[in-house]
Amino acid sequence: MLKIERNTGPSLEMLSSLDSVKSAMESCSNILIEAERLKKFSEEVDVVFRTNDFKKIAEQLRAMQHSLKVLQGLPQFQDHQR
């Protein structure tokens, strides 16, 4: 039993470490997705405003707000929050 416990400890540490890396990679992936969405919204914002479709404009602004909230900790997006 002691041998199993000795062999299990390093394996659990490795699994914990891998889980931390996986979580960090998922977080980075989500940030990249939101950054791409914000870029797309920024490119489309003029077109949406010219439609005078206020519902669509509101949806676009809400989506942009969400993206900015997700990206708020990144220095590249801090100027956009003002």
PyMOL Python script that loads the backbone (N, CA, C, O; Angstrom):
from pymol import cmd

cmd.read_pdbstr("""\
ATOM      1  N   MET A   1       0.821  -1.193   0.000  1.00  0.00           N
ATOM      2  CA  MET A   1       0.000   0.000   0.000  1.00  0.00           C
ATOM      3  C   MET A   1       0.865   1.257   0.000  1.00  0.00           C
ATOM      4  O   MET A   1       0.544   2.229  -0.684  1.00  0.00           O
ATOM      5  N   LEU A   2       1.940   1.247   0.748  1.00  0.00           N
ATOM      6  CA  LEU A   2       2.837   2.392   0.815  1.00  0.00           C
ATOM      7  C   LEU A   2       3.469   2.670  -0.539  1.00  0.00           C
ATOM      8  O   LEU A   2       3.654   3.827  -0.918  1.00  0.00           O
ATOM      9  N   LYS A   3       3.802   1.600  -1.276  1.00  0.00           N
ATOM     10  CA  LYS A   3       4.395   1.755  -2.606  1.00  0.00           C
ATOM     11  C   LYS A   3       3.414   2.437  -3.560  1.00  0.00           C
ATOM     12  O   LYS A   3       3.807   3.279  -4.367  1.00  0.00           O
ATOM     13  N   ILE A   4       2.156   2.073  -3.464  1.00  0.00           N
ATOM     14  CA  ILE A   4       1.130   2.692  -4.312  1.00  0.00           C
ATOM     15  C   ILE A   4       1.010   4.173  -3.983  1.00  0.00           C
ATOM     16  O   ILE A   4       0.921   5.008  -4.883  1.00  0.00           O
ATOM     17  N   GLU A   5       1.006   4.497  -2.703  1.00  0.00           N
ATOM     18  CA  GLU A   5       0.915   5.902  -2.301  1.00  0.00           C
ATOM     19  C   GLU A   5       2.115   6.700  -2.782  1.00  0.00           C
ATOM     20  O   GLU A   5       1.970   7.852  -3.191  1.00  0.00           O
ATOM     21  N   ARG A   6       3.307   6.098  -2.737  1.00  0.00           N
ATOM     22  CA  ARG A   6       4.508   6.788  -3.221  1.00  0.00           C
ATOM     23  C   ARG A   6       4.425   7.037  -4.726  1.00  0.00           C
ATOM     24  O   ARG A   6       4.833   8.097  -5.200  1.00  0.00           O
ATOM     25  N   ASN A   7       3.907   6.085  -5.469  1.00  0.00           N
ATOM     26  CA  ASN A   7       3.807   6.213  -6.925  1.00  0.00           C
ATOM     27  C   ASN A   7       2.667   7.143  -7.335  1.00  0.00           C
ATOM     28  O   ASN A   7       2.729   7.768  -8.394  1.00  0.00           O
ATOM     29  N   THR A   8       1.646   7.237  -6.519  1.00  0.00           N
ATOM     30  CA  THR A   8       0.481   8.051  -6.842  1.00  0.00           C
ATOM     31  C   THR A   8       0.750   9.543  -6.654  1.00  0.00           C
ATOM     32  O   THR A   8       0.253  10.366  -7.423  1.00  0.00           O
ATOM     33  N   GLY A   9       1.524   9.890  -5.648  1.00  0.00           N
ATOM     34  CA  GLY A   9       1.802  11.299  -5.346  1.00  0.00           C
ATOM     35  C   GLY A   9       2.320  12.086  -6.538  1.00  0.00           C
ATOM     36  O   GLY A   9       1.728  13.106  -6.892  1.00  0.00           O
ATOM     37  N   PRO A  10       3.419  11.643  -7.177  1.00  0.00           N
ATOM     38  CA  PRO A  10       3.920  12.388  -8.339  1.00  0.00           C
ATOM     39  C   PRO A  10       2.919  12.431  -9.494  1.00  0.00           C
ATOM     40  O   PRO A  10       2.844  13.424 -10.217  1.00  0.00           O
ATOM     41  N   SER A  11       2.155  11.355  -9.664  1.00  0.00           N
ATOM     42  CA  SER A  11       1.154  11.336 -10.734  1.00  0.00           C
ATOM     43  C   SER A  11       0.066  12.369 -10.488  1.00  0.00           C
ATOM     44  O   SER A  11      -0.369  13.057 -11.411  1.00  0.00           O
ATOM     45  N   LEU A  12      -0.370  12.474  -9.238  1.00  0.00           N
ATOM     46  CA  LEU A  12      -1.384  13.472  -8.902  1.00  0.00           C
ATOM     47  C   LEU A  12      -0.850  14.890  -9.073  1.00  0.00           C
ATOM     48  O   LEU A  12      -1.569  15.775  -9.536  1.00  0.00           O
ATOM     49  N   GLU A  13       0.395  15.104  -8.705  1.00  0.00           N
ATOM     50  CA  GLU A  13       1.012  16.423  -8.900  1.00  0.00           C
ATOM     51  C   GLU A  13       1.073  16.769 -10.380  1.00  0.00           C
ATOM     52  O   GLU A  13       0.797  17.902 -10.773  1.00  0.00           O
ATOM     53  N   MET A  14       1.439  15.776 -11.206  1.00  0.00           N
ATOM     54  CA  MET A  14       1.511  16.005 -12.650  1.00  0.00           C
ATOM     55  C   MET A  14       0.124  16.304 -13.210  1.00  0.00           C
ATOM     56  O   MET A  14      -0.030  17.214 -14.025  1.00  0.00           O
ATOM     57  N   LEU A  15      -0.876  15.554 -12.786  1.00  0.00           N
ATOM     58  CA  LEU A  15      -2.246  15.803 -13.248  1.00  0.00           C
ATOM     59  C   LEU A  15      -2.723  17.193 -12.834  1.00  0.00           C
ATOM     60  O   LEU A  15      -3.373  17.890 -13.613  1.00  0.00           O
ATOM     61  N   SER A  16      -2.402  17.586 -11.626  1.00  0.00           N
ATOM     62  CA  SER A  16      -2.779  18.916 -11.154  1.00  0.00           C
ATOM     63  C   SER A  16      -2.102  19.997 -11.989  1.00  0.00           C
ATOM     64  O   SER A  16      -2.723  20.994 -12.358  1.00  0.00           O
ATOM     65  N   SER A  17      -0.828  19.787 -12.279  1.00  0.00           N
ATOM     66  CA  SER A  17      -0.083  20.736 -13.105  1.00  0.00           C
ATOM     67  C   SER A  17      -0.665  20.813 -14.515  1.00  0.00           C
ATOM     68  O   SER A  17      -0.821  21.902 -15.067  1.00  0.00           O
ATOM     69  N   LEU A  18      -0.982  19.675 -15.086  1.00  0.00           N
ATOM     70  CA  LEU A  18      -1.574  19.640 -16.431  1.00  0.00           C
ATOM     71  C   LEU A  18      -2.942  20.306 -16.450  1.00  0.00           C
ATOM     72  O   LEU A  18      -3.295  20.979 -17.419  1.00  0.00           O
ATOM     73  N   ASP A  19      -3.713  20.121 -15.383  1.00  0.00           N
ATOM     74  CA  ASP A  19      -5.019  20.761 -15.294  1.00  0.00           C
ATOM     75  C   ASP A  19      -4.874  22.282 -15.242  1.00  0.00           C
ATOM     76  O   ASP A  19      -5.667  23.003 -15.847  1.00  0.00           O
ATOM     77  N   SER A  20      -3.863  22.769 -14.522  1.00  0.00           N
ATOM     78  CA  SER A  20      -3.609  24.215 -14.463  1.00  0.00           C
ATOM     79  C   SER A  20      -3.237  24.767 -15.830  1.00  0.00           C
ATOM     80  O   SER A  20      -3.693  25.839 -16.227  1.00  0.00           O
ATOM     81  N   VAL A  21      -2.404  24.022 -16.543  1.00  0.00           N
ATOM     82  CA  VAL A  21      -2.008  24.446 -17.897  1.00  0.00           C
ATOM     83  C   VAL A  21      -3.229  24.456 -18.807  1.00  0.00           C
ATOM     84  O   VAL A  21      -3.419  25.392 -19.584  1.00  0.00           O
ATOM     85  N   LYS A  22      -4.057  23.422 -18.714  1.00  0.00           N
ATOM     86  CA  LYS A  22      -5.265  23.342 -19.541  1.00  0.00           C
ATOM     87  C   LYS A  22      -6.179  24.530 -19.265  1.00  0.00           C
ATOM     88  O   LYS A  22      -6.709  25.139 -20.194  1.00  0.00           O
ATOM     89  N   SER A  23      -6.363  24.857 -17.999  1.00  0.00           N
ATOM     90  CA  SER A  23      -7.221  25.987 -17.633  1.00  0.00           C
ATOM     91  C   SER A  23      -6.674  27.298 -18.189  1.00  0.00           C
ATOM     92  O   SER A  23      -7.432  28.130 -18.688  1.00  0.00           O
ATOM     93  N   ALA A  24      -5.372  27.478 -18.101  1.00  0.00           N
ATOM     94  CA  ALA A  24      -4.750  28.696 -18.640  1.00  0.00           C
ATOM     95  C   ALA A  24      -4.926  28.770 -20.149  1.00  0.00           C
ATOM     96  O   ALA A  24      -5.190  29.842 -20.694  1.00  0.00           O
ATOM     97  N   MET A  25      -4.779  27.636 -20.825  1.00  0.00           N
ATOM     98  CA  MET A  25      -4.943  27.615 -22.284  1.00  0.00           C
ATOM     99  C   MET A  25      -6.388  27.906 -22.683  1.00  0.00           C
ATOM    100  O   MET A  25      -6.633  28.599 -23.671  1.00  0.00           O
ATOM    101  N   GLU A  26      -7.341  27.382 -21.923  1.00  0.00           N
ATOM    102  CA  GLU A  26      -8.753  27.666 -22.206  1.00  0.00           C
ATOM    103  C   GLU A  26      -9.053  29.146 -22.002  1.00  0.00           C
ATOM    104  O   GLU A  26      -9.792  29.748 -22.781  1.00  0.00           O
ATOM    105  N   SER A  27      -8.488  29.721 -20.970  1.00  0.00           N
ATOM    106  CA  SER A  27      -8.676  31.146 -20.714  1.00  0.00           C
ATOM    107  C   SER A  27      -8.104  31.976 -21.861  1.00  0.00           C
ATOM    108  O   SER A  27      -8.743  32.920 -22.327  1.00  0.00           O
ATOM    109  N   CYS A  28      -6.914  31.628 -22.311  1.00  0.00           N
ATOM    110  CA  CYS A  28      -6.295  32.335 -23.435  1.00  0.00           C
ATOM    111  C   CYS A  28      -7.131  32.190 -24.699  1.00  0.00           C
ATOM    112  O   CYS A  28      -7.292  33.146 -25.458  1.00  0.00           O
ATOM    113  N   SER A  29      -7.654  31.010 -24.918  1.00  0.00           N
ATOM    114  CA  SER A  29      -8.493  30.767 -26.086  1.00  0.00           C
ATOM    115  C   SER A  29      -9.735  31.652 -26.047  1.00  0.00           C
ATOM    116  O   SER A  29     -10.105  32.248 -27.058  1.00  0.00           O
ATOM    117  N   ASN A  30     -10.381  31.738 -24.882  1.00  0.00           N
ATOM    118  CA  ASN A  30     -11.566  32.586 -24.742  1.00  0.00           C
ATOM    119  C   ASN A  30     -11.235  34.054 -24.982  1.00  0.00           C
ATOM    120  O   ASN A  30     -12.015  34.778 -25.602  1.00  0.00           O
ATOM    121  N   ILE A  31     -10.094  34.486 -24.497  1.00  0.00           N
ATOM    122  CA  ILE A  31      -9.678  35.876 -24.700  1.00  0.00           C
ATOM    123  C   ILE A  31      -9.444  36.151 -26.180  1.00  0.00           C
ATOM    124  O   ILE A  31      -9.849  37.197 -26.689  1.00  0.00           O
ATOM    125  N   LEU A  32      -8.798  35.228 -26.869  1.00  0.00           N
ATOM    126  CA  LEU A  32      -8.565  35.407 -28.302  1.00  0.00           C
ATOM    127  C   LEU A  32      -9.874  35.442 -29.088  1.00  0.00           C
ATOM    128  O   LEU A  32     -10.014  36.221 -30.031  1.00  0.00           O
ATOM    129  N   ILE A  33     -10.822  34.609 -28.705  1.00  0.00           N
ATOM    130  CA  ILE A  33     -12.132  34.603 -29.370  1.00  0.00           C
ATOM    131  C   ILE A  33     -12.830  35.942 -29.167  1.00  0.00           C
ATOM    132  O   ILE A  33     -13.375  36.506 -30.116  1.00  0.00           O
ATOM    133  N   GLU A  34     -12.819  36.454 -27.941  1.00  0.00           N
ATOM    134  CA  GLU A  34     -13.455  37.747 -27.672  1.00  0.00           C
ATOM    135  C   GLU A  34     -12.746  38.886 -28.388  1.00  0.00           C
ATOM    136  O   GLU A  34     -13.398  39.811 -28.872  1.00  0.00           O
ATOM    137  N   ALA A  35     -11.430  38.834 -28.462  1.00  0.00           N
ATOM    138  CA  ALA A  35     -10.683  39.873 -29.179  1.00  0.00           C
ATOM    139  C   ALA A  35     -11.061  39.871 -30.661  1.00  0.00           C
ATOM    140  O   ALA A  35     -11.209  40.930 -31.269  1.00  0.00           O
ATOM    141  N   GLU A  36     -11.212  38.696 -31.229  1.00  0.00           N
ATOM    142  CA  GLU A  36     -11.609  38.593 -32.637  1.00  0.00           C
ATOM    143  C   GLU A  36     -13.038  39.111 -32.827  1.00  0.00           C
ATOM    144  O   GLU A  36     -13.328  39.796 -33.808  1.00  0.00           O
ATOM    145  N   ARG A  37     -13.921  38.785 -31.892  1.00  0.00           N
ATOM    146  CA  ARG A  37     -15.302  39.283 -31.974  1.00  0.00           C
ATOM    147  C   ARG A  37     -15.325  40.810 -31.902  1.00  0.00           C
ATOM    148  O   ARG A  37     -16.037  41.462 -32.665  1.00  0.00           O
ATOM    149  N   LEU A  38     -14.548  41.369 -30.988  1.00  0.00           N
ATOM    150  CA  LEU A  38     -14.509  42.825 -30.848  1.00  0.00           C
ATOM    151  C   LEU A  38     -13.970  43.481 -32.112  1.00  0.00           C
ATOM    152  O   LEU A  38     -14.465  44.523 -32.541  1.00  0.00           O
ATOM    153  N   LYS A  39     -12.968  42.875 -32.695  1.00  0.00           N
ATOM    154  CA  LYS A  39     -12.422  43.406 -33.952  1.00  0.00           C
ATOM    155  C   LYS A  39     -13.498  43.402 -35.031  1.00  0.00           C
ATOM    156  O   LYS A  39     -13.652  44.377 -35.766  1.00  0.00           O
ATOM    157  N   LYS A  40     -14.241  42.304 -35.123  1.00  0.00           N
ATOM    158  CA  LYS A  40     -15.316  42.202 -36.119  1.00  0.00           C
ATOM    159  C   LYS A  40     -16.383  43.253 -35.863  1.00  0.00           C
ATOM    160  O   LYS A  40     -16.839  43.914 -36.796  1.00  0.00           O
ATOM    161  N   PHE A  41     -16.789  43.415 -34.597  1.00  0.00           N
ATOM    162  CA  PHE A  41     -17.795  44.418 -34.259  1.00  0.00           C
ATOM    163  C   PHE A  41     -17.307  45.819 -34.620  1.00  0.00           C
ATOM    164  O   PHE A  41     -18.069  46.630 -35.147  1.00  0.00           O
ATOM    165  N   SER A  42     -16.048  46.097 -34.338  1.00  0.00           N
ATOM    166  CA  SER A  42     -15.489  47.418 -34.639  1.00  0.00           C
ATOM    167  C   SER A  42     -15.517  47.707 -36.133  1.00  0.00           C
ATOM    168  O   SER A  42     -15.752  48.841 -36.551  1.00  0.00           O
ATOM    169  N   GLU A  43     -15.279  46.684 -36.923  1.00  0.00           N
ATOM    170  CA  GLU A  43     -15.299  46.858 -38.380  1.00  0.00           C
ATOM    171  C   GLU A  43     -16.724  47.069 -38.900  1.00  0.00           C
ATOM    172  O   GLU A  43     -16.918  47.731 -39.919  1.00  0.00           O
ATOM    173  N   GLU A  44     -17.713  46.515 -38.209  1.00  0.00           N
ATOM    174  CA  GLU A  44     -19.099  46.573 -38.677  1.00  0.00           C
ATOM    175  C   GLU A  44     -19.906  47.720 -38.076  1.00  0.00           C
ATOM    176  O   GLU A  44     -21.015  47.997 -38.534  1.00  0.00           O
ATOM    177  N   VAL A  45     -19.373  48.386 -37.065  1.00  0.00           N
ATOM    178  CA  VAL A  45     -20.166  49.356 -36.308  1.00  0.00           C
ATOM    179  C   VAL A  45     -20.708  50.488 -37.187  1.00  0.00           C
ATOM    180  O   VAL A  45     -21.862  50.881 -37.015  1.00  0.00           O
ATOM    181  N   ASP A  46     -19.936  51.011 -38.100  1.00  0.00           N
ATOM    182  CA  ASP A  46     -20.417  52.099 -38.964  1.00  0.00           C
ATOM    183  C   ASP A  46     -21.581  51.646 -39.828  1.00  0.00           C
ATOM    184  O   ASP A  46     -22.561  52.372 -39.992  1.00  0.00           O
ATOM    185  N   VAL A  47     -21.472  50.467 -40.369  1.00  0.00           N
ATOM    186  CA  VAL A  47     -22.539  49.932 -41.227  1.00  0.00           C
ATOM    187  C   VAL A  47     -23.824  49.765 -40.424  1.00  0.00           C
ATOM    188  O   VAL A  47     -24.908  50.112 -40.894  1.00  0.00           O
ATOM    189  N   VAL A  48     -23.697  49.228 -39.209  1.00  0.00           N
ATOM    190  CA  VAL A  48     -24.874  49.014 -38.364  1.00  0.00           C
ATOM    191  C   VAL A  48     -25.534  50.346 -38.005  1.00  0.00           C
ATOM    192  O   VAL A  48     -26.761  50.448 -38.016  1.00  0.00           O
ATOM    193  N   PHE A  49     -24.746  51.354 -37.690  1.00  0.00           N
ATOM    194  CA  PHE A  49     -25.315  52.655 -37.329  1.00  0.00           C
ATOM    195  C   PHE A  49     -26.024  53.305 -38.517  1.00  0.00           C
ATOM    196  O   PHE A  49     -27.018  54.006 -38.331  1.00  0.00           O
ATOM    197  N   ARG A  50     -25.535  53.086 -39.706  1.00  0.00           N
ATOM    198  CA  ARG A  50     -26.179  53.670 -40.892  1.00  0.00           C
ATOM    199  C   ARG A  50     -27.529  53.043 -41.199  1.00  0.00           C
ATOM    200  O   ARG A  50     -28.325  53.634 -41.930  1.00  0.00           O
ATOM    201  N   THR A  51     -27.808  51.861 -40.662  1.00  0.00           N
ATOM    202  CA  THR A  51     -29.093  51.206 -40.931  1.00  0.00           C
ATOM    203  C   THR A  51     -30.240  51.859 -40.174  1.00  0.00           C
ATOM    204  O   THR A  51     -31.401  51.690 -40.547  1.00  0.00           O
ATOM    205  N   ASN A  52     -29.929  52.606 -39.115  1.00  0.00           N
ATOM    206  CA  ASN A  52     -30.950  53.195 -38.234  1.00  0.00           C
ATOM    207  C   ASN A  52     -31.863  52.139 -37.619  1.00  0.00           C
ATOM    208  O   ASN A  52     -32.975  52.448 -37.190  1.00  0.00           O
ATOM    209  N   ASP A  53     -31.397  50.900 -37.576  1.00  0.00           N
ATOM    210  CA  ASP A  53     -32.127  49.807 -36.920  1.00  0.00           C
ATOM    211  C   ASP A  53     -31.669  49.789 -35.469  1.00  0.00           C
ATOM    212  O   ASP A  53     -30.650  49.191 -35.126  1.00  0.00           O
ATOM    213  N   PHE A  54     -32.454  50.463 -34.620  1.00  0.00           N
ATOM    214  CA  PHE A  54     -32.031  50.671 -33.243  1.00  0.00           C
ATOM    215  C   PHE A  54     -31.911  49.372 -32.457  1.00  0.00           C
ATOM    216  O   PHE A  54     -31.071  49.264 -31.562  1.00  0.00           O
ATOM    217  N   LYS A  55     -32.724  48.404 -32.775  1.00  0.00           N
ATOM    218  CA  LYS A  55     -32.611  47.110 -32.097  1.00  0.00           C
ATOM    219  C   LYS A  55     -31.270  46.457 -32.426  1.00  0.00           C
ATOM    220  O   LYS A  55     -30.592  45.931 -31.543  1.00  0.00           O
ATOM    221  N   LYS A  56     -30.906  46.495 -33.679  1.00  0.00           N
ATOM    222  CA  LYS A  56     -29.630  45.912 -34.105  1.00  0.00           C
ATOM    223  C   LYS A  56     -28.449  46.697 -33.516  1.00  0.00           C
ATOM    224  O   LYS A  56     -27.441  46.110 -33.121  1.00  0.00           O
ATOM    225  N   ILE A  57     -28.582  48.011 -33.462  1.00  0.00           N
ATOM    226  CA  ILE A  57     -27.534  48.848 -32.876  1.00  0.00           C
ATOM    227  C   ILE A  57     -27.352  48.490 -31.404  1.00  0.00           C
ATOM    228  O   ILE A  57     -26.224  48.342 -30.934  1.00  0.00           O
ATOM    229  N   ALA A  58     -28.468  48.349 -30.673  1.00  0.00           N
ATOM    230  CA  ALA A  58     -28.395  48.005 -29.255  1.00  0.00           C
ATOM    231  C   ALA A  58     -27.748  46.635 -29.058  1.00  0.00           C
ATOM    232  O   ALA A  58     -26.931  46.454 -28.155  1.00  0.00           O
ATOM    233  N   GLU A  59     -28.114  45.677 -29.900  1.00  0.00           N
ATOM    234  CA  GLU A  59     -27.513  44.338 -29.810  1.00  0.00           C
ATOM    235  C   GLU A  59     -26.002  44.408 -30.046  1.00  0.00           C
ATOM    236  O   GLU A  59     -25.220  43.767 -29.343  1.00  0.00           O
ATOM    237  N   GLN A  60     -25.613  45.188 -31.035  1.00  0.00           N
ATOM    238  CA  GLN A  60     -24.196  45.339 -31.359  1.00  0.00           C
ATOM    239  C   GLN A  60     -23.433  45.966 -30.188  1.00  0.00           C
ATOM    240  O   GLN A  60     -22.346  45.512 -29.831  1.00  0.00           O
ATOM    241  N   LEU A  61     -24.006  46.996 -29.604  1.00  0.00           N
ATOM    242  CA  LEU A  61     -23.360  47.665 -28.469  1.00  0.00           C
ATOM    243  C   LEU A  61     -23.268  46.741 -27.256  1.00  0.00           C
ATOM    244  O   LEU A  61     -22.255  46.744 -26.555  1.00  0.00           O
ATOM    245  N   ARG A  62     -24.320  45.945 -26.998  1.00  0.00           N
ATOM    246  CA  ARG A  62     -24.274  44.980 -25.898  1.00  0.00           C
ATOM    247  C   ARG A  62     -23.176  43.949 -26.120  1.00  0.00           C
ATOM    248  O   ARG A  62     -22.443  43.604 -25.194  1.00  0.00           O
ATOM    249  N   ALA A  63     -23.067  43.462 -27.342  1.00  0.00           N
ATOM    250  CA  ALA A  63     -22.043  42.466 -27.659  1.00  0.00           C
ATOM    251  C   ALA A  63     -20.645  43.065 -27.485  1.00  0.00           C
ATOM    252  O   ALA A  63     -19.741  42.400 -26.978  1.00  0.00           O
ATOM    253  N   MET A  64     -20.472  44.318 -27.905  1.00  0.00           N
ATOM    254  CA  MET A  64     -19.181  44.980 -27.746  1.00  0.00           C
ATOM    255  C   MET A  64     -18.861  45.184 -26.266  1.00  0.00           C
ATOM    256  O   MET A  64     -17.715  45.018 -25.849  1.00  0.00           O
ATOM    257  N   GLN A  65     -19.864  45.541 -25.477  1.00  0.00           N
ATOM    258  CA  GLN A  65     -19.658  45.705 -24.033  1.00  0.00           C
ATOM    259  C   GLN A  65     -19.216  44.394 -23.394  1.00  0.00           C
ATOM    260  O   GLN A  65     -18.313  44.374 -22.559  1.00  0.00           O
ATOM    261  N   HIS A  66     -19.855  43.311 -23.790  1.00  0.00           N
ATOM    262  CA  HIS A  66     -19.487  42.000 -23.255  1.00  0.00           C
ATOM    263  C   HIS A  66     -18.031  41.676 -23.588  1.00  0.00           C
ATOM    264  O   HIS A  66     -17.269  41.247 -22.721  1.00  0.00           O
ATOM    265  N   SER A  67     -17.653  41.885 -24.847  1.00  0.00           N
ATOM    266  CA  SER A  67     -16.276  41.606 -25.257  1.00  0.00           C
ATOM    267  C   SER A  67     -15.288  42.455 -24.467  1.00  0.00           C
ATOM    268  O   SER A  67     -14.255  41.957 -24.018  1.00  0.00           O
ATOM    269  N   LEU A  68     -15.601  43.726 -24.297  1.00  0.00           N
ATOM    270  CA  LEU A  68     -14.710  44.602 -23.538  1.00  0.00           C
ATOM    271  C   LEU A  68     -14.610  44.173 -22.078  1.00  0.00           C
ATOM    272  O   LEU A  68     -13.545  44.278 -21.470  1.00  0.00           O
ATOM    273  N   LYS A  69     -15.716  43.690 -21.514  1.00  0.00           N
ATOM    274  CA  LYS A  69     -15.682  43.220 -20.125  1.00  0.00           C
ATOM    275  C   LYS A  69     -14.749  42.014 -19.995  1.00  0.00           C
ATOM    276  O   LYS A  69     -13.980  41.915 -19.038  1.00  0.00           O
ATOM    277  N   VAL A  70     -14.822  41.108 -20.958  1.00  0.00           N
ATOM    278  CA  VAL A  70     -13.958  39.929 -20.932  1.00  0.00           C
ATOM    279  C   VAL A  70     -12.495  40.332 -21.081  1.00  0.00           C
ATOM    280  O   VAL A  70     -11.611  39.719 -20.483  1.00  0.00           O
ATOM    281  N   LEU A  71     -12.246  41.364 -21.880  1.00  0.00           N
ATOM    282  CA  LEU A  71     -10.877  41.786 -22.190  1.00  0.00           C
ATOM    283  C   LEU A  71     -10.360  42.886 -21.267  1.00  0.00           C
ATOM    284  O   LEU A  71      -9.264  43.399 -21.494  1.00  0.00           O
ATOM    285  N   GLN A  72     -11.102  43.257 -20.249  1.00  0.00           N
ATOM    286  CA  GLN A  72     -10.786  44.436 -19.445  1.00  0.00           C
ATOM    287  C   GLN A  72      -9.415  44.411 -18.779  1.00  0.00           C
ATOM    288  O   GLN A  72      -8.851  45.475 -18.522  1.00  0.00           O
ATOM    289  N   GLY A  73      -8.865  43.250 -18.494  1.00  0.00           N
ATOM    290  CA  GLY A  73      -7.571  43.192 -17.827  1.00  0.00           C
ATOM    291  C   GLY A  73      -6.378  43.351 -18.753  1.00  0.00           C
ATOM    292  O   GLY A  73      -5.244  43.468 -18.291  1.00  0.00           O
ATOM    293  N   LEU A  74      -6.624  43.355 -20.054  1.00  0.00           N
ATOM    294  CA  LEU A  74      -5.518  43.448 -21.015  1.00  0.00           C
ATOM    295  C   LEU A  74      -5.208  44.906 -21.339  1.00  0.00           C
ATOM    296  O   LEU A  74      -6.119  45.683 -21.623  1.00  0.00           O
ATOM    297  N   PRO A  75      -3.937  45.281 -21.298  1.00  0.00           N
ATOM    298  CA  PRO A  75      -3.564  46.680 -21.549  1.00  0.00           C
ATOM    299  C   PRO A  75      -4.021  47.200 -22.918  1.00  0.00           C
ATOM    300  O   PRO A  75      -4.329  48.384 -23.059  1.00  0.00           O
ATOM    301  N   GLN A  76      -4.065  46.335 -23.908  1.00  0.00           N
ATOM    302  CA  GLN A  76      -4.448  46.758 -25.252  1.00  0.00           C
ATOM    303  C   GLN A  76      -5.888  47.259 -25.316  1.00  0.00           C
ATOM    304  O   GLN A  76      -6.237  48.024 -26.215  1.00  0.00           O
ATOM    305  N   PHE A  77      -6.717  46.839 -24.382  1.00  0.00           N
ATOM    306  CA  PHE A  77      -8.133  47.178 -24.436  1.00  0.00           C
ATOM    307  C   PHE A  77      -8.561  48.149 -23.350  1.00  0.00           C
ATOM    308  O   PHE A  77      -9.746  48.469 -23.259  1.00  0.00           O
ATOM    309  N   GLN A  78      -7.656  48.622 -22.535  1.00  0.00           N
ATOM    310  CA  GLN A  78      -8.019  49.535 -21.460  1.00  0.00           C
ATOM    311  C   GLN A  78      -8.435  50.893 -21.995  1.00  0.00           C
ATOM    312  O   GLN A  78      -9.287  51.542 -21.388  1.00  0.00           O
ATOM    313  N   ASP A  79      -7.878  51.347 -23.093  1.00  0.00           N
ATOM    314  CA  ASP A  79      -8.266  52.638 -23.674  1.00  0.00           C
ATOM    315  C   ASP A  79      -9.682  52.611 -24.202  1.00  0.00           C
ATOM    316  O   ASP A  79     -10.355  53.641 -24.206  1.00  0.00           O
ATOM    317  N   HIS A  80     -10.156  51.446 -24.651  1.00  0.00           N
ATOM    318  CA  HIS A  80     -11.502  51.324 -25.226  1.00  0.00           C
ATOM    319  C   HIS A  80     -12.600  51.437 -24.174  1.00  0.00           C
ATOM    320  O   HIS A  80     -13.761  51.658 -24.520  1.00  0.00           O
ATOM    321  N   GLN A  81     -12.258  51.292 -22.910  1.00  0.00           N
ATOM    322  CA  GLN A  81     -13.260  51.283 -21.865  1.00  0.00           C
ATOM    323  C   GLN A  81     -13.685  52.676 -21.442  1.00  0.00           C
ATOM    324  O   GLN A  81     -14.656  52.812 -20.698  1.00  0.00           O
ATOM    325  N   ARG A  82     -13.013  53.687 -21.877  1.00  0.00           N
ATOM    326  CA  ARG A  82     -13.311  55.058 -21.452  1.00  0.00           C
ATOM    327  C   ARG A  82     -14.372  55.682 -22.279  1.00  0.00           C
ATOM    328  O   ARG A  82     -14.737  56.834 -22.048  1.00  0.00           O
TER     329      ARG A  82
END
""", "prot")
cmd.dss("prot")
cmd.show_as("cartoon", "prot")
cmd.util.cbc("prot")
cmd.orient("prot")
